[in-house]
Amino acid sequence: MTTSALDIRAAAAVPSMACRHHPRCPAATAPDRDAAHVVATHPEQGWSLLCNGVVVFDDTGELLPGGYALPPRKARCRY
């Protein structure tokens, strides 16, 4: 499953939490969205909330604002 431009626009249309960090954290639709600061973490449940509104899971899956889910990323072999 891949992320389409329509899905990214739909996620961007939903307001997320306002980032107060300087420099600002990446938006939920940015490729580097995982670099945002963690504002809440629940390691016992396997997820963390980032300040851009993205929920990241221990299996590398993500839930974007607006409810769009990204599947876990597969580890790349470095041979």
N, C-alpha and C positions, 0 to 999 in steps of 0.2 A: 504494500500500500504506500503510495507517495502523497506528499502534500501538494495540493493544487493551488494555483493563485487565488481561486475563489475561496478556498478554505482559509487561506492566510488573511484575505480581506475580511472575512466574516469574523475571525478571531480579533482582528485589529479594531473592529467596530464596537466591541464591548469594552467599556471603560475598565481599566485595571487600577490597582492601587497606585497612588502617586509616589514616585521615587523621590526621596529627599537626600540621596547621596550625591556627592560631588567628586568626580564627574558622575553624571546620571548612569544608572544601570541600563543595559540593553533592553529594548522593548520586547514584549512577548512574541512578536513576529520576527525578531532579528535572528540571524543564524547563530549568534553567540548568546542567545537568551539564557543559557545555563550559567553565565557568568554573573548574574544578578545576585545580590545579597540575600541570604536566608533570613526570613523574618519569623518563621515557626518551623520546628522540626519534631517529628514523631518517629524516632528510629525504631521503636517497638512495633509500629505499624508499617514502617518502610517508606515513608514519604516526607518531603519537606516543601514548604511554601516559600517562593521567592518574592521579592518586593515588586516584581513586574506582574504578579498574579499567576505565574506558572507554578503548577504542582509537579515536582519531579519525584520519581519513584526509584527505589533501590535497583530495580531491574533496568534502569535507564529509560523507561517509558515516561511520557509527559502528558499532562492535561493542561491545555491552554485556556485562557479566559474565554468564555463563551461555550465551553464544553467540548471543544475539538480535542480528540485524543491522538497522540503520536505513539506508535508502537515502540517497543524497546529496540535500541540499536544493537546490531551484532558486533562483536569484537572483531577487529581486523587482524589477520595473520600477518606477522612481520618477517616472513621468510624471503 
